[in-house]
Amino acid sequence: MDDLRDKYISLIAGATAEATLEDLRVQAIGKKGEISLKMRELGKMTPEQRQEAGPKLNALKDEITSALAAKKEALADAALDERLRGEWLDVTLPVRARRQGTIHPISQVTEEVTAIFADMGFAVAEGPQVESDWYNFDALNIPGHHPARAEMDTFYTHRGEGDERPPHVLRTHTSPVQIRTMQEQGAPIRIIAPGRVYRADYDMTHTPMFHQVEGLAIDKDISMANLKWVLEEFVKAFFEVDDVELRFRASHFPFTEPSAEVDIRCSWEGGTLKVGEGDDWLEILGSGMVHPKVLEASNIDPTEWQGFAFGMGIDRIAMLKYGIPDLRAFFDSDLRWLRHYGFAALDVPTLRGGLSR
């Protein structure tokens, strides 16, 4: 054992790399190392021999292990010293110019939309992104056979086998926020509900997660005329034009009756969108008068109150206003893209000071 000790202590002291230390560890105390094989021989010894040899072998193993650890730490310290000698920094050099961070177009447009509707008396309402099936579909008069409730279009949360509780979904629109707010505040009410929504779709104009803003106004004498005025004022303010022409096309949404999709007159001359002129039409949102069943689900009497609702994609109107060609770029985290399309952090959108740069 003295010969083994002298052999390995000498080899460890002369090692110049961690790889060499690992080889020595395997040779000495590895599964088939010399010291390990000696320890296996204890079983063949008499009790008196084991009582004498066992403690000595354990002490030898501990000494070799400690020597390996100490040498490894010494090699690491030497490597660090060598690195510190080779790397240095001239602290007298002038500092690099730091670029101020920029605001993402989605955040910017959300603030712009909020500023416009706040000027018209709309408050901002928020709600959970994981919703119950009732708030996301049933309360909005969406029947059980509706395609939107299929798993190919909607993200459902996992349920264990035999779980009979109602399912939960990643909300497919911010309409559940309207239901929750009406239940909490009652009528009259005037809110917008911006936020993330989720649908199973992915291409240049669709992503599994995107952003919406929906509006709701409930009172005793609200009509489609009020809806038309609100949307006209919004489009003029958002696109920063003096005049705009909207076209309301009859449509169907389970939560509104009557329902209408809204187009704006525009031109694409030269590949640039110009709102309020030209002979083209561009769909920007859906709208309508709130369905009586939706009011009933929100504990509001439809014989006394009525109102309108609308919804639009924040990502979509951001693409239209700022000429962004691909929706997927919003979520790529490309700093070059953000530096090009981003907004100054201190330029807060206001109607008086200007919405955009």
C-alpha positions, 0 to 999 in steps of 0.5 A: 500500500505504501508503494501504491500511495507513493506512485499515485501521489507522485503522478497526481503532483506531476499532472498538468491537465484535468484529463490526466487527473481523470485517468489517474482517478480511474486507474486508482479508485475507479471500478477496476482501479488498483486500490478498488481491486485491493479492497475486493480482496478483503473478502478473502482475508481472515477477520484479523487481516481485514481488521488491519488492512481495511482501515489502511485501504480506506485511508489510502482511498481517502488520501488519493481522493483528496489529492485529486481534488486539491490538484484539480482545484490548483489546475483551475486556479492556474488556468484562471490566472493565465486567462486573467493575464491574457485578458485585460480592459483599458478602463480609460477608453470612452464608453460605447454609445448605448442605444435607447430601447424601443417599444414593440409595434403591438404595444404602441398600437395598443396604446394608440387604440386605448388613447382613442377610445379613452377620449370617447369615454371607454374604460379598459377592462381585462380578464383571464387568458385561460377561460371556462368553456361557459365564458368563452362560448356558452355565454356568447350564444355560441352553440355546441356544434359551432366550428369554433368549438372544435379542437382543430380550432381551439386550444383546450386544456388537458383533463385527466381521464374521467374528469367530468368538470367543464373544459377550459380553453385558451380564450379565442377572443376577448369577449369573455372579458365583456361578460365578466365586466357586465356581470360585475358592473351591470349597465350602463357600461362602456369598455374596451378589452384589449389582450392576447387571444389564441387560435390554432392557425399559423401563416403570414397573416395568422399566428397561434397567439395574437392580439385583439381589442373588443369594444362594448357599449350598453345603454337604454337608447344605443343604436347602430347609428352610435356604432357607426359614429364610434367606428368612423371616429376611431378609423379617422383618429387611428389612421390620422386622416380627415375623412373616411368612408365605411361600408357595413356588410351584413354578416352573422356572429352568434353574439350580435344581432344584427351583425355587420363586417366593416370595410374602409375605402382605400387605395393600394396605389404604389403598394402603399395603403391610403385610407379614405381615398381610392376605389378599393375596400378593406375589411378591418373588423366585425361588429353588431348589436349585442344579442339579447341572450348575451345580455341575459347571460350577463344578468342584464335585462334585454327588454330595458338595455341594448348596446353594440359590440365590435372587435378587431385584430391589433396585429392586423391594424398595426400591419396596415398602418405601419406597412409590416408585411408578415405577421410572424415577424412580430414574434421573431425577437429580431432586434434589427426588425424591432429597431426598424419598426420600434417606437421611442420609449418616451413618445406616449401616444395622445390625440393632442400630441399625435399618435405615431411618430 
